[in-house]
């Protein structure tokens, strides 16, 4: 009898794990579906951005929306969701669903955490991705934002240099970036690559500049990655979309 119950429990567990309707991943490919992820930032940053790739893990198309839950977000700290379009901080449910085909991965989700200067602490938000026609089909991720001082740089090496989210995003002809570089920079550049990882554009950055504009009128519509490279080391990788 115990063996039978154990077998049933195992089957139910395996079925539950295999039945996740949506797979959520970080840019580096880490699976964060129904998990908690830690994101680090500095109190001197203007905001902290986090991006999630969403894959439809079923054999039917899904109309996907995202619900935001403030688990520990105090007054003065705001959370903005972008699900193709970006919405105001008081939007807790994305009003426009995105149709995601079977086994398709969508890269449009970005979360921005805005906080006052010299802020220290941990702020927690939860994001639930679900099918608009069947709300029980859902997957979630809890994001812990750790904001601290310069002593946290060892946990967040990308903070020795800073590049903003691309704007406008989607871009039609030109995409812009705000840049902050550390001292003693030998060389720095922005590398743009396609979904296959092929570098298709490289732009050198002048140390004294804090804004870089890149012509993307020659790129086809689609999703691209951009990396800030300082002293031949890639420090930050994010995404932008070309759509015209």
Secondary structure, DSSP 8 states (H G I E B T S, - for coil): -HHHHHHHHHHHHHHHHHT-SEEEE-TT--B-TTEEEEEEEETTSSEEEEEEEEEE-SSS-EEEEEEEEEEE--TT-EEEEEESSB--TT--B-SS-EEE-TT-EEEEEEEEEE--TT--EEEEEEEEEEETTEEEEEEEEEEEEEEE-GGGTTT-GGGGSEE---BSSSBSSEEEEEEE--SS-S-EEEEEE-TT--EEEEEE--TT-SEEEEE-TTS-SEEEEEEEEETTEEEEEEEEEE--
